[in-house]
C-alpha cells in the first residue's frame, strides 16, 4: 500500500468517524462514551467525546486535502 492510498483511507475514516461522533448521529457519541466508560478508559463525558470527534474530523479533512494537493501537484 502506498502512502497516498493510506492517507486517503485514514483521512476518510477520521473524517467520517469523527463527524459521526461530533454530530452525535443516532447517538454515536453517547454509545461510544458508554462503552468507553464501561471499560474505564477515556473519555468520561459525551461532550468530551464529541470534541474529540470534531478534532478527528478536522484532521481527517486536512489529510484528505493534503493528499489531494499532492496529487494535483504532480
LOMI-929273 format. One record per residue (C-alpha): residue number from 1; chain; y, z, x. Coordinates in nm, 2 decimals, decimal comma, m for minus. Example, Ala and Ser with C-alpha at 12.3 -4.5 7.8 and 13.67 -1.06 7.14 Angstrom:
<sites>
(1 A (m0,45 0,78 1,23))
(2 A (m0,11 0,71 1,37))
</sites>
This chain:
<sites>
(1 A (0,00 0,00 0,00))
(2 A (0,33 m0,10 0,15))
(3 A (0,65 0,11 0,14))
(4 A (0,82 m0,09 m0,13))
(5 A (0,53 m0,05 m0,37))
(6 A (0,52 0,32 m0,30))
(7 A (0,89 0,35 m0,36))
(8 A (0,86 0,17 m0,69))
(9 A (0,57 0,38 m0,81))
(10 A (0,73 0,71 m0,70))
(11 A (1,07 0,61 m0,84))
(12 A (0,92 0,51 m1,18))
(13 A (0,71 0,83 m1,21))
(14 A (1,00 1,05 m1,11))
(15 A (1,25 0,87 m1,34))
(16 A (1,02 0,87 m1,65))
(17 A (0,86 1,21 m1,60))
(18 A (1,19 1,38 m1,51))
(19 A (1,36 1,21 m1,80))
(20 A (1,09 1,33 m2,04))
(21 A (1,14 1,69 m1,91))
(22 A (1,52 1,68 m1,91))
(23 A (1,54 1,54 m2,26))
(24 A (1,25 1,77 m2,38))
(25 A (1,09 1,47 m2,55))
(26 A (0,83 1,61 m2,80))
(27 A (0,86 1,95 m2,64))
(28 A (0,76 1,83 m2,29))
(29 A (0,97 2,09 m2,11))
(30 A (0,85 2,37 m2,34))
(31 A (0,49 2,28 m2,28))
(32 A (0,54 2,24 m1,90))
(33 A (0,72 2,57 m1,88))
(34 A (0,45 2,75 m2,09))
(35 A (0,17 2,60 m1,87))
(36 A (0,36 2,68 m1,55))
(37 A (0,44 3,03 m1,65))
(38 A (0,08 3,10 m1,76))
(39 A (m0,03 3,02 m1,40))
(40 A (0,26 3,24 m1,26))
(41 A (0,43 2,95 m1,09))
(42 A (0,79 2,83 m1,12))
(43 A (0,99 2,76 m1,34))
(44 A (1,03 3,07 m1,57))
(45 A (1,26 2,91 m1,82))
(46 A (1,28 2,60 m2,03))
(47 A (1,64 2,54 m1,92))
(48 A (1,54 2,56 m1,55))
(49 A (1,25 2,31 m1,62))
(50 A (1,50 2,07 m1,79))
(51 A (1,74 2,09 m1,50))
(52 A (1,45 2,02 m1,25))
(53 A (1,35 1,73 m1,47))
(54 A (1,70 1,59 m1,46))
(55 A (1,71 1,62 m1,08))
(56 A (1,38 1,43 m1,06))
(57 A (1,51 1,16 m1,30))
(58 A (1,82 1,11 m1,08))
(59 A (1,62 1,10 m0,76))
(60 A (1,38 0,85 m0,92))
(61 A (1,66 0,63 m1,03))
(62 A (1,81 0,64 m0,68))
(63 A (1,48 0,55 m0,52))
(64 A (1,44 0,25 m0,76))
(65 A (1,80 0,13 m0,69))
(66 A (1,74 0,16 m0,32))
(67 A (1,41 m0,03 m0,34))
(68 A (1,59 m0,30 m0,55))
(69 A (1,88 m0,32 m0,30))
(70 A (1,63 m0,36 m0,01))
(71 A (1,46 m0,64 m0,20))
(72 A (1,79 m0,82 m0,28))
(73 A (1,89 m0,80 0,09))
(74 A (1,60 m1,00 0,21))
</sites>
